[in-house]
């Protein structure tokens, strides 16, 4: 068993290297989007600062009324549409690579788990096209990649608006406000696209491994092995060591991390992953005000988790976790299908 676990760990490392290449390529391409939009965002930040200097407040509703802001929205939509089309091509190529890697790893794992005589009898035929297409469909959960990426645009716009309004309110220099609107606001769109890309990569990989195990005729189940490092969420740790029937897909959430690492919290500097929150940060509280974080801690949790799907995002939280809706702050266990989520 120890050798098999070590082999699985080496597979994880190889998969992560591929993931890192994807992130690097997408981030480099995104820098061109930032460069194209930076000037327009800075001009808007300056206009807002000038209005405030003249004694006018610029709340969110007034920001949306500005011609320059409407022009910026159109520019963002156009640039993100072009980026998304490029990203979809990359994701499809990465899906093929992930499936190929999954097939290779499944073969190596099977051969390492049996004696030479049995291994010699094992055949590894090329998968028919229909089977490959089915794996891809399972990875995308029956949705086209275009739909999975839809939330990137509103996420980016919301991030920019928050940075512009907050930066102006606290008297930041317009150039600094614009810089943060790009690096912390607009970047929310990239973060969503990266989330989908990495999620698709791992899903294609795992589904191919599971499919190959099923075709072998010698595997009846497989075990979940969590990384158990500082980035591993409690939901995954709780499932560590679980045995699945080979016909049962492994339950996943984006980046396999609960609230859980990877989920985002609204702060005065924009949304941050919960594991990145530090003492001294200002986070949005249930009374609608930003309050300073005095202390942070993490804990082991092995109980029930609530899975929430909203605007292309998947959120894993404990039942008592409170979420802001049109009805006010509601515990996750009491959410309704028609609730409108405002703040996670």
C-alpha positions, 0 to 999 in steps of 0.5 A, spaced: 500 500 500 505 504 501 508 504 494 501 505 491 500 511 495 507 514 494 505 513 486 499 516 487 503 522 490 508 522 484 501 523 480 499 529 484 505 532 483 505 531 475 498 534 475 500 540 479 506 541 474 501 541 468 496 546 472 502 551 474 503 551 466 496 553 465 495 558 470 502 561 467 499 561 460 493 564 462 496 570 466 500 572 461 495 573 456 491 576 461 496 582 462 494 584 455 487 585 457 489 589 463 494 593 459 488 595 454 483 597 460 488 600 464 488 607 461 480 607 461 480 605 468 484 611 470 481 616 466 474 614 470 478 614 477 480 621 475 473 623 473 470 620 480 475 624 484 474 630 480 467 630 482 468 628 489 473 634 489 467 639 486 463 636 492 459 631 489 458 624 492 459 618 487 455 612 490 454 606 486 448 608 482 451 614 480 457 611 477 453 607 473 450 613 470 456 616 468 458 615 460 465 614 461 463 608 466 458 605 460 464 606 455 468 602 460 463 596 461 463 595 453 470 595 453 471 590 458 465 586 455 469 586 448 476 584 451 473 579 456 469 576 450 476 575 446 479 572 452 474 567 454 474 565 446 482 564 447 481 561 454 476 556 451 481 553 446 486 552 451 481 549 456 479 544 450 487 542 449 488 542 456 482 537 457 485 532 452 492 532 455 489 531 462 485 525 459 492 522 456 495 523 463 489 520 466 490 514 462 497 513 463 497 514 470 491 509 471 495 504 467 502 505 471 497 504 477 494 498 475 501 495 473 504 497 480 498 493 484 499 486 481 504 481 479 507 480 473 503 474 470 496 478 471 499 484 469 501 481 462 494 479 461 492 486 462 490 490 455 490 497 454 486 499 448 485 506 445 478 509 448 473 509 442 471 517 441 464 516 444 467 514 451 472 520 450 466 525 449 462 522 455 468 523 459 469 530 457 461 531 458 461 529 465 467 534 466 463 539 464 457 537 468 453 537 461 454 545 460 458 548 455 465 552 457 462 558 454 456 558 460 461 556 465 465 562 464 459 567 464 460 569 471 467 572 469 464 578 466 460 580 472 465 578 477 470 583 474 465 589 473 463 588 481 470 588 483 472 594 479 466 598 482 468 596 489 475 598 488 473 605 485 467 607 490 472 605 496 478 608 493 474 614 492 471 614 499 477 613 503 481 619 499 486 614 495 490 618 489 486 616 482 492 612 479 492 608 486 485 607 485 485 605 478 491 600 479 487 597 485 481 596 480 485 593 475 489 588 480 484 586 485 478 588 481 478 586 474 483 580 476 476 577 479 474 575 472 481 572 471 480 568 478 474 565 475 476 563 469 482 560 472 478 556 477 474 553 471 480 551 467 483 548 473 477 545 475 476 542 468 483 539 468 482 535 474 475 533 472 477 530 466 483 527 469 480 523 474 474 521 470 479 518 465 482 514 471 476 512 473 474 510 466 480 506 465 479 502 472 472 500 470 475 498 463 480 493 466 476 488 469 480 488 475 478 494 479 472 494 483 474 500 487 478 506 489 481 510 495 481 518 496 487 520 498 488 528 500 494 532 500 493 534 507 497 540 506 496 547 508 491 548 502 487 542 503 480 544 505 476 540 511 471 537 506 477 533 503 480 531 509 474 529 512 473 524 506 481 522 506 481 515 505 474 514 503 473 508 498 469 509 492 466 503 487 469 504 481 462 506 478 461 512 482 465 519 481 469 522 486 465 528 489 468 534 487 468 542 488 472 547 485 479 546 487 477 541 491 478 546 497 470 548 504 467 556 508 473 552 506 480 554 503 479 557 496 472 561 498 472 568 497 470 573 503 469 581 501 474 585 504 475 593 504 480 591 498 476 587 494 474 579 495 480 575 498 480 567 499 478 566 506 485 563 507 488 569 505 485 573 510 490 576 516 489 580 522 488 587 521 484 586 514 477 589 514 472 584 512 464 586 511 460 584 516 453 582 517 451 589 519 453 592 512 460 595 515 467 593 514 470 591 521 477 589 523 480 582 523 482 581 530 484 574 530 484 568 525 484 561 526 482 554 522 479 548 525 478 541 523 471 540 521 468 533 519 460 534 519 455 536 514 457 541 508 452 545 504 453 545 497 451 552 494 451 553 486 450 560 484 452 564 478 457 559 475 460 558 482 460 553 487 460 554 495 462 549 500 460 552 507 458 549 514 450 549 515 450 555 520 455 559 515 451 566 514 450 568 507 447 575 505 441 575 501 435 579 499 432 577 506 438 579 510 443 574 513 441 567 512 444 561 515 446 556 509 441 551 511 435 555 511 437 558 504 431 557 498 432 556 491 429 563 489 434 567 494 438 572 491 445 572 494 449 578 495 455 577 499 458 570 501 
